[in-house]
Amino acid sequence: MTCKLLIDECLSPALVGFAVAAGHVESSCVRDLGWSGTKDWKLVRLVVKHDYTLVTHNSVDFRGGGPGKLGGHHAQQPIHAGLVCLNSVHVMDLARQRDLFGIALEELAVLTDLVNQALEIFEQEDGAVVVERYDIPQG
């Protein structure tokens, strides 16, 4: 599956290059679209309007507390192109962002659809990575 990925400003714009190299050629970042500093509630409207799948580290604001505890901005949208959350208990330096985004890109490559879903990539304390996919909003 290919997506039109939008890298949030809390992540490195360098991830766009990885997205494009993986076949997601319409991908961009908040900075390059001139949307830096846009409040999250406004950003989600732009994301939906332009059919982007948002990639963020600012997960709670967009997905709420996760499965069973949804309440973020994406949960309020009747339809959206998906949400990718990159999270770690460690500092999200560029190397970690690339590693977690690489896992997300591998997952996206085998999916057929991410509409109204979240793809969560979470690195735990011991370095193990948990991948979860769930409906958002839950219905």
Buried (B, 14 or more C-beta within 10 A) or exposed (E): BEBBBBBBBBBBEEBBEBBBEBEBEBBBBBBEEEBEEBEBEEBBBBBBEBEBBBBBBBBBBBBBEBBEEBBBBBBBBEEBBBBBBBBBEEEBEEEBBEBBBBBBBEBBEEEEEBEBBBBBBBBEEEEEEEEEBBEBBEE
